[in-house]
């Protein structure tokens, strides 16, 4: 962590010390060796291919109109560009579609954290009324009739393996491969001090200091995997739904989203209420929008216009274009 440097600590060591003071995870580069796989086994190539195919197949919805990729569109930062997502029947879903980069390191899923595993998360929208609306009891016989899926499931899991558990496992296996770890910020942290512009370097310092972003967006994936009411107005109680009846402490609290490839997944917040990253920083700069249960972490920041733009420049350095080739979907 330390490098020899006359009379001073390296930049990386300084980041570590600052983060330690506040009991935060230091910013850094994602470590694939830290991914916790089910049963401690990395997915096979066949399992990932199957999961990717399922992810892009509209047959997973009740009317064959929507796939996982309809909302988590790789061309739109694995989001959909909408304030509120749309279900397969055209109705609005109550929240904005979150991006799914680097979910392999997450420990809770969905805005309200209702899923504890990526496998559970993968199945949730398929059955959810108002989303894909496909009962798994209906989906499995549907897939069993497709010869292409018979071959794909057999290659991944063996014969007669088309079941809901393996659907969830396969989609989760694919989602764990959606990794961003070679951004300008990552190259900077590895020693390339020309990888960030002066504005972005200043934005990084503000991110960790005056702007207080690191209070929640810490660690290599810029999320504490926890829940906070950041001051967004509205009636959605978020994580509060899963708290004891008389505990209102997390009413209006939502999971801290990771910031990798954040540039591509506008609009932002759980309700899609902020259209640009500049809007997001301005939201925090004024201390939120007055939600009565706002976290004490959210306070006015008194950032200057230059500082706001420098933070945006830093977040722009957390992005890595990914090319995701769409798979061939098996025919009947």
MIGU-568856 format. One record per residue (C-alpha): residue number from 1; chain; x, z, y. Coordinates in nm, 4 decimals. Example, Ala and Ser with C-alpha at 12.3 -4.5 7.8 and 13.67 -1.06 7.14 Angstrom:
2
(node 1 'A' (1.2300 0.7800 -0.4500))
(node 2 'A' (1.3670 0.7140 -0.1060))
***
This chain:
332
(node 1 'A' (0.0000 0.0000 0.0000))
(node 2 'A' (0.2882 0.0697 0.2390))
(node 3 'A' (0.5496 -0.1847 0.3356))
(node 4 'A' (0.8873 -0.1122 0.4867))
(node 5 'A' (0.8635 -0.1620 0.8574))
(node 6 'A' (1.0906 0.0046 1.1100))
(node 7 'A' (0.9186 0.2929 1.2856))
(node 8 'A' (0.5601 0.2044 1.1936))
(node 9 'A' (0.3028 0.1592 0.9179))
(node 10 'A' (0.1916 -0.1813 0.8018))
(node 11 'A' (-0.1473 -0.3052 0.9154))
(node 12 'A' (-0.2908 -0.2617 0.5636))
(node 13 'A' (-0.1655 0.0983 0.5470))
(node 14 'A' (-0.3197 0.1710 0.8849))
(node 15 'A' (-0.6557 0.0419 0.7650))
(node 16 'A' (-0.6298 0.2670 0.4614))
(node 17 'A' (-0.5560 0.5743 0.6706))
(node 18 'A' (-0.8368 0.5072 0.9174))
(node 19 'A' (-1.0856 0.4586 0.6345))
(node 20 'A' (-0.9692 0.7727 0.4555))
(node 21 'A' (-1.0286 0.9854 0.7616))
(node 22 'A' (-1.3954 0.8911 0.7561))
(node 23 'A' (-1.4219 0.9038 0.3723))
(node 24 'A' (-1.4890 0.5299 0.3671))
(node 25 'A' (-1.3715 0.2639 0.1288))
(node 26 'A' (-1.0909 0.0654 0.2961))
(node 27 'A' (-1.1518 -0.2995 0.3689))
(node 28 'A' (-0.9728 -0.5299 0.1317))
(node 29 'A' (-0.9917 -0.8164 -0.1156))
(node 30 'A' (-1.2398 -0.7969 -0.4077))
(node 31 'A' (-1.0700 -0.7076 -0.7354))
(node 32 'A' (-1.2238 -0.8915 -1.0309))
(node 33 'A' (-1.0689 -0.6357 -1.2649))
(node 34 'A' (-1.3113 -0.3812 -1.1162))
(node 35 'A' (-1.6246 -0.5714 -1.2189))
(node 36 'A' (-1.8222 -0.3669 -1.4701))
(node 37 'A' (-1.9708 -0.6006 -1.7295))
(node 38 'A' (-2.2421 -0.4958 -1.9739))
(node 39 'A' (-2.0713 -0.3556 -2.2860))
(node 40 'A' (-1.7385 -0.4184 -2.1050))
(node 41 'A' (-1.7452 -0.7825 -2.2107))
(node 42 'A' (-1.6990 -1.0753 -1.9747))
(node 43 'A' (-1.9621 -1.3462 -2.0216))
(node 44 'A' (-1.8717 -1.6497 -2.2248))
(node 45 'A' (-1.8677 -1.9962 -2.0731))
(node 46 'A' (-2.1779 -2.0793 -2.2776))
(node 47 'A' (-2.3611 -1.7771 -2.1407))
(node 48 'A' (-2.2803 -1.8722 -1.7801))
(node 49 'A' (-2.3900 -2.2342 -1.8385))
(node 50 'A' (-2.7209 -2.1110 -1.9793))
(node 51 'A' (-2.7723 -1.8704 -1.6906))
(node 52 'A' (-2.6974 -2.1371 -1.4329))
(node 53 'A' (-2.9435 -2.3741 -1.5972))
(node 54 'A' (-3.2170 -2.1114 -1.5972))
(node 55 'A' (-3.1380 -2.0240 -1.2344))
(node 56 'A' (-3.2139 -2.3813 -1.1227))
(node 57 'A' (-3.5114 -2.4499 -1.3527))
(node 58 'A' (-3.8553 -2.4539 -1.1890))
(node 59 'A' (-4.0162 -2.3900 -1.5275))
(node 60 'A' (-3.9455 -2.0223 -1.4693))
(node 61 'A' (-4.2400 -2.0160 -1.2260))
(node 62 'A' (-4.6066 -2.0185 -1.3244))
(node 63 'A' (-4.6753 -2.3626 -1.1758))
(node 64 'A' (-4.3341 -2.5251 -1.2353))
(node 65 'A' (-4.2752 -2.5417 -0.8615))
(node 66 'A' (-4.0126 -2.2736 -0.7953))
(node 67 'A' (-3.6764 -2.1721 -0.9398))
(node 68 'A' (-3.4457 -1.8855 -0.8510))
(node 69 'A' (-3.2548 -2.1420 -0.6446))
(node 70 'A' (-3.5630 -2.2231 -0.4367))
(node 71 'A' (-3.5119 -1.8988 -0.2457))
(node 72 'A' (-3.1439 -1.8488 -0.3315))
(node 73 'A' (-3.0395 -2.1982 -0.2289))
(node 74 'A' (-2.6609 -2.2522 -0.2495))
(node 75 'A' (-2.6790 -2.4968 0.0418))
(node 76 'A' (-2.8271 -2.2178 0.2556))
(node 77 'A' (-2.5872 -1.9404 0.1627))
(node 78 'A' (-2.7957 -1.8520 -0.1446))
(node 79 'A' (-3.0812 -1.7650 0.0896))
(node 80 'A' (-3.3619 -1.9914 0.2132))
(node 81 'A' (-3.3342 -2.0006 0.5915))
(node 82 'A' (-3.6803 -1.8461 0.6363))
(node 83 'A' (-3.7837 -1.5267 0.8097))
(node 84 'A' (-3.9983 -1.4362 0.5092))
(node 85 'A' (-3.9572 -1.6037 0.1735))
(node 86 'A' (-4.2371 -1.8043 0.0133))
(node 87 'A' (-4.3732 -1.7507 -0.3350))
(node 88 'A' (-4.4414 -2.0315 -0.5797))
(node 89 'A' (-4.8074 -2.0521 -0.4697))
(node 90 'A' (-4.7043 -2.0821 -0.1042))
(node 91 'A' (-4.7772 -1.7266 0.0066))
(node 92 'A' (-4.5318 -1.5269 0.2169))
(node 93 'A' (-4.3204 -1.2647 0.0439))
(node 94 'A' (-4.2894 -0.9429 0.2434))
(node 95 'A' (-3.9138 -0.9598 0.2996))
(node 96 'A' (-3.6300 -1.1945 0.3827))
(node 97 'A' (-3.4343 -1.3406 0.0901))
(node 98 'A' (-3.0982 -1.1611 0.0630))
(node 99 'A' (-2.7871 -1.3635 -0.0197))
(node 100 'A' (-2.6331 -1.2975 -0.3606))
(node 101 'A' (-2.2577 -1.3331 -0.3058))
(node 102 'A' (-2.0387 -1.0794 -0.4873))
(node 103 'A' (-2.3286 -0.9027 -0.6558))
(node 104 'A' (-2.0892 -0.8452 -0.9461))
(node 105 'A' (-1.9613 -0.5346 -0.7671))
(node 106 'A' (-2.3023 -0.3977 -0.6638))
(node 107 'A' (-2.4643 -0.0911 -0.8147))
(node 108 'A' (-2.8161 -0.1282 -0.6701))
(node 109 'A' (-3.0243 -0.4402 -0.6151))
(node 110 'A' (-3.3054 -0.5667 -0.3905))
(node 111 'A' (-3.3510 -0.4483 -0.0334))
(node 112 'A' (-3.5070 -0.1251 -0.1574))
(node 113 'A' (-3.2710 -0.0699 -0.4510))
(node 114 'A' (-3.5460 -0.0684 -0.7105))
(node 115 'A' (-3.3271 -0.2401 -0.9735))
(node 116 'A' (-3.0239 -0.0605 -1.1125))
(node 117 'A' (-2.8670 -0.3556 -1.2941))
(node 118 'A' (-2.8161 -0.7216 -1.2202))
(node 119 'A' (-3.0011 -0.8046 -1.5421))
(node 120 'A' (-3.3058 -0.6116 -1.4190))
(node 121 'A' (-3.2833 -0.7819 -1.0822))
(node 122 'A' (-3.2670 -1.1251 -1.2439))
(node 123 'A' (-3.5985 -1.0775 -1.4229))
(node 124 'A' (-3.7876 -0.9087 -1.1389))
(node 125 'A' (-3.8814 -1.2101 -0.9224))
(node 126 'A' (-3.9819 -1.4162 -1.2262))
(node 127 'A' (-4.2703 -1.1837 -1.3136))
(node 128 'A' (-4.3496 -1.0628 -0.9625))
(node 129 'A' (-4.6912 -1.1583 -0.8331))
(node 130 'A' (-4.6514 -1.3475 -0.5094))
(node 131 'A' (-4.3072 -1.4728 -0.6112))
(node 132 'A' (-4.2561 -1.6800 -0.9275))
(node 133 'A' (-4.5562 -1.5120 -1.0877))
(node 134 'A' (-4.4521 -1.5986 -1.4446))
(node 135 'A' (-4.5262 -1.3339 -1.7121))
(node 136 'A' (-4.2261 -1.3116 -1.9417))
(node 137 'A' (-4.4628 -1.3114 -2.2375))
(node 138 'A' (-4.5662 -1.6605 -2.1238))
(node 139 'A' (-4.2187 -1.7801 -2.0296))
(node 140 'A' (-4.0477 -1.7107 -2.3607))
(node 141 'A' (-4.2739 -1.9365 -2.5777))
(node 142 'A' (-4.2457 -2.1993 -2.3045))
(node 143 'A' (-3.8655 -2.1987 -2.3304))
(node 144 'A' (-3.8731 -2.1848 -2.7102))
(node 145 'A' (-4.0440 -2.5239 -2.7165))
(node 146 'A' (-3.7625 -2.6912 -2.5220))
(node 147 'A' (-3.4986 -2.8375 -2.7571))
(node 148 'A' (-3.2358 -2.8274 -2.4864))
(node 149 'A' (-3.2863 -2.4529 -2.4436))
(node 150 'A' (-3.2789 -2.4003 -2.8189))
(node 151 'A' (-2.9274 -2.5469 -2.8145))
(node 152 'A' (-2.8170 -2.3575 -2.5026))
(node 153 'A' (-2.9398 -2.0178 -2.6240))
(node 154 'A' (-2.7898 -2.0743 -2.9691))
(node 155 'A' (-2.4528 -2.1591 -2.8119))
(node 156 'A' (-2.4651 -1.8465 -2.5966))
(node 157 'A' (-2.6250 -1.5875 -2.8240))
(node 158 'A' (-2.6851 -1.7352 -3.1695))
(node 159 'A' (-2.9957 -1.8680 -3.3400))
(node 160 'A' (-3.3452 -1.7466 -3.2544))
(node 161 'A' (-3.2160 -1.5781 -2.9406))
(node 162 'A' (-3.4674 -1.6959 -2.6803))
(node 163 'A' (-3.6066 -1.3654 -2.5542))
(node 164 'A' (-3.6520 -1.1908 -2.2206))
(node 165 'A' (-3.3405 -0.9753 -2.2589))
(node 166 'A' (-3.1204 -1.2801 -2.3001))
(node 167 'A' (-3.2892 -1.4601 -2.0104))
(node 168 'A' (-3.1942 -1.1678 -1.7859))
(node 169 'A' (-2.8437 -1.1428 -1.9329))
(node 170 'A' (-2.7751 -1.5128 -1.8864))
(node 171 'A' (-2.8955 -1.5332 -1.5256))
(node 172 'A' (-2.6981 -1.2190 -1.4407))
(node 173 'A' (-2.3885 -1.3687 -1.6061))
(node 174 'A' (-2.4136 -1.6733 -1.3808))
(node 175 'A' (-2.4762 -1.4627 -1.0706))
(node 176 'A' (-2.1599 -1.2617 -1.1397))
(node 177 'A' (-1.9581 -1.5822 -1.1024))
(node 178 'A' (-2.0743 -1.6346 -0.7423))
(node 179 'A' (-1.7672 -1.4783 -0.5857))
(node 180 'A' (-1.6199 -1.5034 -0.2370))
(node 181 'A' (-1.2602 -1.3773 -0.2290))
(node 182 'A' (-1.0537 -1.6382 -0.0426))
(node 183 'A' (-1.1739 -1.6185 0.3156))
(node 184 'A' (-0.9487 -1.6202 0.6245))
(node 185 'A' (-0.9894 -1.2397 0.6246))
(node 186 'A' (-0.8643 -1.2183 0.2641))
(node 187 'A' (-0.5625 -1.4340 0.3437))
(node 188 'A' (-0.4939 -1.2156 0.6471))
(node 189 'A' (-0.5059 -0.9008 0.4351))
(node 190 'A' (-0.2638 -1.0621 0.1902))
(node 191 'A' (-0.0100 -1.1094 0.4688))
(node 192 'A' (-0.0954 -1.4371 0.6435))
(node 193 'A' (-0.1199 -1.3077 0.9984))
(node 194 'A' (-0.2071 -1.6561 1.1242))
(node 195 'A' (-0.5246 -1.6664 0.9153))
(node 196 'A' (-0.7285 -1.4931 1.1880))
(node 197 'A' (-0.7606 -1.5900 1.5518))
(node 198 'A' (-0.6748 -1.3324 1.8190))
(node 199 'A' (-1.0476 -1.2930 1.8879))
(node 200 'A' (-1.1186 -1.2268 1.5196))
(node 201 'A' (-0.8325 -0.9746 1.5000))
(node 202 'A' (-0.9803 -0.7909 1.7972))
(node 203 'A' (-1.3214 -0.8154 1.6294))
(node 204 'A' (-1.1770 -0.6525 1.3169))
(node 205 'A' (-1.0469 -0.3628 1.5238))
(node 206 'A' (-1.3868 -0.3247 1.6915))
(node 207 'A' (-1.5618 -0.3502 1.3530))
(node 208 'A' (-1.3670 -0.0474 1.2352))
(node 209 'A' (-1.3665 0.1376 1.5632))
(node 210 'A' (-1.5895 0.1170 1.8673))
(node 211 'A' (-1.8649 -0.0883 1.7012))
(node 212 'A' (-1.8860 0.1526 1.4037))
(node 213 'A' (-1.9777 -0.1286 1.1613))
(node 214 'A' (-1.7534 0.0171 0.8903))
(node 215 'A' (-1.9693 0.3286 0.8766))
(node 216 'A' (-2.1959 0.1274 0.6432))
(node 217 'A' (-2.0175 -0.2046 0.5869))
(node 218 'A' (-1.7065 -0.0698 0.4177))
(node 219 'A' (-1.5048 -0.1658 0.1121))
(node 220 'A' (-1.3957 -0.5065 -0.0098))
(node 221 'A' (-1.7524 -0.6381 -0.0056))
(node 222 'A' (-1.8546 -0.4787 0.3234))
(node 223 'A' (-2.1346 -0.2634 0.1841))
(node 224 'A' (-2.1644 0.1046 0.0975))
(node 225 'A' (-2.4378 0.0179 -0.1560))
(node 226 'A' (-2.6527 0.2768 0.0186))
(node 227 'A' (-2.9680 0.2787 0.2305))
(node 228 'A' (-3.0135 0.3301 0.6030))
(node 229 'A' (-3.2888 0.2983 0.8596))
(node 230 'A' (-3.1083 0.0922 1.1208))
(node 231 'A' (-3.3897 0.0901 1.3742))
(node 232 'A' (-3.5902 -0.2193 1.2789))
(node 233 'A' (-3.9547 -0.1726 1.3796))
(node 234 'A' (-4.2250 -0.2210 1.1197))
(node 235 'A' (-4.4425 -0.0560 0.8566))
(node 236 'A' (-4.2270 -0.1392 0.5513))
(node 237 'A' (-4.0920 0.1957 0.4270))
(node 238 'A' (-3.8297 0.0329 0.2021))
(node 239 'A' (-3.6336 0.2887 0.0016))
(node 240 'A' (-3.8806 0.5563 0.1053))
(node 241 'A' (-4.1198 0.4275 -0.1595))
(node 242 'A' (-3.8917 0.5655 -0.4296))
(node 243 'A' (-3.8363 0.9085 -0.2760))
(node 244 'A' (-4.0347 1.2256 -0.3573))
(node 245 'A' (-4.3782 1.2267 -0.1939))
(node 246 'A' (-4.2905 1.4712 0.0827))
(node 247 'A' (-3.9423 1.3315 0.1506))
(node 248 'A' (-3.9590 1.0934 0.4457))
(node 249 'A' (-3.5846 1.0833 0.5088))
(node 250 'A' (-3.5446 0.7258 0.3842))
(node 251 'A' (-3.8659 0.5784 0.5196))
(node 252 'A' (-3.7722 0.2441 0.6705))
(node 253 'A' (-3.4300 0.2508 0.5056))
(node 254 'A' (-3.2926 -0.0595 0.3368))
(node 255 'A' (-2.9789 -0.1433 0.1454))
(node 256 'A' (-2.6680 -0.2304 0.3427))
(node 257 'A' (-2.6123 -0.6018 0.2756))
(node 258 'A' (-2.2651 -0.7309 0.2005))
(node 259 'A' (-2.1167 -0.9518 0.4697))
(node 260 'A' (-1.9238 -1.2085 0.2694))
(node 261 'A' (-2.0466 -1.5605 0.3558))
(node 262 'A' (-2.2889 -1.3970 0.5977))
(node 263 'A' (-2.2560 -1.6920 0.8351))
(node 264 'A' (-2.4583 -1.9140 0.6015))
(node 265 'A' (-2.7631 -1.6963 0.5319))
(node 266 'A' (-2.9487 -1.6626 0.8630))
(node 267 'A' (-3.1897 -1.5178 0.9625))
(node 268 'A' (-3.0881 -1.1559 0.9151))
(node 269 'A' (-3.2311 -0.8073 0.8449))
(node 270 'A' (-3.4838 -0.7300 0.5711))
(node 271 'A' (-3.7564 -0.8869 0.7849))
(node 272 'A' (-3.5561 -1.1855 0.9091))
(node 273 'A' (-3.6057 -1.0658 1.2659))
(node 274 'A' (-3.2587 -1.1569 1.3967))
(node 275 'A' (-3.1796 -1.5266 1.4048))
(node 276 'A' (-2.8029 -1.5269 1.4585))
(node 277 'A' (-2.5033 -1.3013 1.4047))
(node 278 'A' (-2.4801 -1.2625 1.7814))
(node 279 'A' (-2.8402 -1.1358 1.7785))
(node 280 'A' (-2.7471 -0.8863 1.5075))
(node 281 'A' (-2.4554 -0.7454 1.7058))
(node 282 'A' (-2.6720 -0.7206 2.0174))
(node 283 'A' (-2.9340 -0.5345 1.8124))
(node 284 'A' (-2.6767 -0.2744 1.7125))
(node 285 'A' (-2.5271 -0.2674 2.0603))
(node 286 'A' (-2.8534 -0.1364 2.2059))
(node 287 'A' (-2.8966 0.1160 1.9230))
(node 288 'A' (-3.1740 -0.0562 1.7275))
(node 289 'A' (-3.5338 -0.1283 1.8234))
(node 290 'A' (-3.6755 0.2215 1.8365))
(node 291 'A' (-3.7893 0.2942 1.4817))
(node 292 'A' (-3.8735 0.6681 1.4897))
(node 293 'A' (-3.6787 0.7357 1.1686))
(node 294 'A' (-3.3621 0.5575 1.2772))
(node 295 'A' (-3.0417 0.6905 1.1219))
(node 296 'A' (-2.8153 0.9041 1.3377))
(node 297 'A' (-2.5437 0.6494 1.2636))
(node 298 'A' (-2.7231 0.4019 1.4897))
(node 299 'A' (-2.6353 0.4668 1.8530))
(node 300 'A' (-2.5828 0.2471 2.1608))
(node 301 'A' (-2.2330 0.0986 2.1427))
(node 302 'A' (-2.1665 -0.0133 2.5005))
(node 303 'A' (-1.9901 -0.3271 2.3842))
(node 304 'A' (-1.8909 -0.5835 2.6450))
(node 305 'A' (-1.9898 -0.9490 2.6116))
(node 306 'A' (-1.6340 -1.0327 2.5049))
(node 307 'A' (-1.6396 -0.7601 2.2413))
(node 308 'A' (-1.9711 -0.8837 2.1020))
(node 309 'A' (-1.8318 -1.2329 2.0605))
(node 310 'A' (-1.5087 -1.1025 1.9055))
(node 311 'A' (-1.7075 -0.9174 1.6375))
(node 312 'A' (-1.8994 -1.2380 1.5665))
(node 313 'A' (-1.5649 -1.4208 1.5420))
(node 314 'A' (-1.4473 -1.1662 1.2849))
(node 315 'A' (-1.7624 -1.2042 1.0760))
(node 316 'A' (-1.7072 -1.5780 1.0915))
(node 317 'A' (-1.3766 -1.5145 0.9137))
(node 318 'A' (-1.5568 -1.3596 0.6144))
(node 319 'A' (-1.6771 -1.6974 0.4932))
(node 320 'A' (-1.5608 -1.9295 0.2177))
(node 321 'A' (-1.7468 -2.2563 0.1508))
(node 322 'A' (-1.8499 -2.2777 -0.2136))
(node 323 'A' (-1.9585 -2.5947 -0.3900))
(node 324 'A' (-2.2130 -2.5173 -0.6608))
(node 325 'A' (-2.2979 -2.8243 -0.8676))
(node 326 'A' (-2.6571 -2.8233 -0.9853))
(node 327 'A' (-2.6896 -2.8385 -1.3634))
(node 328 'A' (-2.8785 -3.0872 -1.5726))
(node 329 'A' (-3.2129 -2.9264 -1.6631))
(node 330 'A' (-3.3177 -2.9735 -2.0276))
(node 331 'A' (-3.6189 -3.1933 -2.0819))
(node 332 'A' (-3.9029 -3.1150 -2.3213))
***
